[in-house]
Amino acid sequence: MTNALTIPAKISLLRIPMAVLFFALVWNGYLKWALAVFLLAAISDFIDGYIAKNHGMESRLGKILDPVADRIFIVSSFLAVFFGHLNHTMSHWVLIAVVGQDVLLGIIALITFLFKKQFTPRVSIPGKIATLCQEIFIPIILIINIVDYRFTLMPFEIAVIVTSLISGGHHLYLWIDIWRSKKSLKKL
């Protein structure tokens, strides 16, 4: 596995400026463009993983950049939608669950890296399900604001909160397991 900035790592890296662009578009009311940027970012997440796995372009840098870029994009999207000037938005509990989980896990990851010299972002099924729910939720909010149609978001909010909490708990368990492990962990 290489340390090079591979094509998939470059695609992952692009999601960071896309997060800033998405935030600016939502904040300024360009919701159709924001929806297009969000969908492009979600597609890029699939594409970089596909290329890395199926074309032998996995890299240590990509294994760090991909989850970091994903979480930056998701957190900024939730912040943009919550604080943007939208007619219909999410409850504060959704924002707390998603952003709180990512901040907590980010701090734990940083501490683990500093003290254990390990950065082991693990892809997990609960994490993938939570991210999928989040990636469905944001476009739903954008669409109901674009067409100005009001309906209850509560079932979607519950799905996002529950899957985020389950994913956060699972990742917390994985980090605790790393700290309890006496053996050397596989480095990226």
Secondary structure as UniProt FT lines:
FT   HELIX           7..27
FT   TURN            28..29
FT   HELIX           31..54
FT   TURN            55..56
FT   HELIX           60..83
FT   HELIX           92..116
FT   HELIX           125..146
FT   TURN            147..148
FT   HELIX           154..180
//
